[in-house]
Amino acid sequence: MYLGLHAIFQKYIVRQEAKYRAKIEFMPFHRLVNDDENKFRCAFLNGISNEEGPYPLKYPFKFNWCHSEKSVIELFIPDNKRFISFEVLNSIFNSIQIDIFVDDIFYDKILIDKSKFLKFKIDFITDGWKKIMFKPNKQQKPNNKETRALSFMLIDIINE
C-alpha cells in the first residue's frame, strides 16, 4: 500500500513541478571548452535570459531578454575572427540608449527606436576572452506578469 501511495504522490508532484516550473531557468556559467581549441564561444554571465521564443503572433524568432541595470556576456574571440555583430530589438520603449563596454572600458553607445532592429559590430583588437557589458538607460519595472526588469531583446550574435 505504501509503495502504491508513494507512486501516486510522485506522479502528482512531478505534474505539479512541470505545471508551475519557471518559464526561464538561469544556469551558472562554466567554461566547458579548452581555450586552445580556438573556436568562437559565448556565455551569458548576468542580466540575460535563456533563449525564449519563437512566439508566432508577436515575435516569430528566438531571442534573449536583456534585463536589469547591466547585461554581461563573455566571448572567446578566435585569433582569425575579430569582428562580432550583435542584433538587438527595442520592443518596450519609445527609444532606448545602450552604453556598450568591452572589458570594463566604454566602447560606444547606440540608440534604438521602438520596434526597430539594430545590427552593430564590435572590432576586437586582440583575441581571447572578452567581457561585453550593455548598460541600458531604461528598464521596465517588474510586475505581477514579469518579475524581471526588461530593457531590450538580444536577437543574435554573429562571429564574422
N, C-alpha and C positions, 0 to 999 in steps of 0.2 A: 504494500500500500504506500509506504513512504517513497519508494522509487517512482511509483506512478504519479504521486503529487509533485515530486521534485521535477519530473519531466514536464508536467503541465505548467508549473511555475517558470521553468526555464524557457519554454516557448512563449509565455506571456511576457517575461522580462525582455527576451530578445525582440519581440514585436514592439514593445514599448520603446526600447532603445532605438530601433530603426525608425519608428514613427516620430520621435522627438529629437533625433540626432541633429546637431547644428548643421546649418547649410554650409558653413565654411569651417574647415579644420585647419588649424595652424600647426605646422610641424617645425621642429628645430632644424637649424641649418647645420649641415656637416659637409666638409669637403670629402667627397667619396672617391674622387679620382686623383691619381698622382699627377702633380704639376708637370712631370716630364712628358706626359702624353701630348702636350701642345695642341689641345683642342679648345675651341670656344666653349665656355661654361658660364652659367648664370645661376645665382642663388638669391632669393628674396630674404633679406635679413629682418626688416622691420617695416611696418606700415603698408604692407602689400598683401592682399588676399591671395589665397589659392585661386586657380583658374575657375571662372564661372562661365555660364552660358554654353551654347548659344540659347537665347530666348527669342524664338521666331517672330513674335509680334513686335517686340521692341528693339532688341539687339541681336540680330541674326549672325553673330560671330562670338568667338571666345574672347575673354578679356580678364584682366585682374584689376580690382579696385585699388587705388592708392588712397590711403586713409591716414588720419592723424596729422600732426604738425610736420612730420617728415617721413618720407618713404625711402628706404635704403636697399640698394641692390649691390651685390658683389659680383664682378665679372672677371673671368680669366681671359685675357686678351692674348691670342697666339702671336708669335713673332712675325707671322706673314699677313695678319689681318688686323689692322688698327682702326678701321672705320666701323663704328657701330651706329646703326639707325634705330630710333625709337619712334613708335607711332602711338599717339595719345588722343583721347577724345574727352571733351568737356560736355557732359550731359546734364549738369545741375545748375550752373551759374550763368548769368549773362556774359560774363567773361571772368577768366581766372589767370593770374600770373603765377608762374612756377619758376623759382630760382633753382639752378642746377649747380651742384658741387661735384667735383671729381677729387677724391682723396682729401676731402675737407677744405678744398680751395675753390672759391667761386669761379665758375666756368662761363655761365651765360644765364639769361632769363628768357622765357617765352611767354607769350600772351595768346590765350586760346578763347575764341568766342564760343557762345553756346551752340551745341550741336555741330561743332566743327571738328574734323580730324586734323591733326597736325603731325607731320613727319619731320624730325630733325636729326642731325648727325653729330656725333662726337668723334673727333680725330684724336686718338691717343698717341702721344709721343713715344711712349715705351710700352713694351709688352708686360705680361704678368698680371697679378691680381690687382683690381682697381675697385674702389668703392664709389658708387654713384649715389648721390642723395638729391631727392626732389623735395623742395620746400614750397608748398602752395600757399598763397596768401589768404585762402578761404577754405573752410571745411564746413560741411553740413552738420548741424547739431544732431547728435544721436536722439532717437525717439523710440517709441514702442515697436515700430516695424523694423528699424535699423539701428543696431547698437554701435556701429562704427561711425566715426566722423569722416564721411566720404568726401573726397575732393575731385578726383578725375579718374579716368579709365586708362590703363596701360593696355594697348591692343597688341603690340608686337615689339620684339627686339630682334634686329637682324644684323648678323655679322657679315659685313660686305668686304 
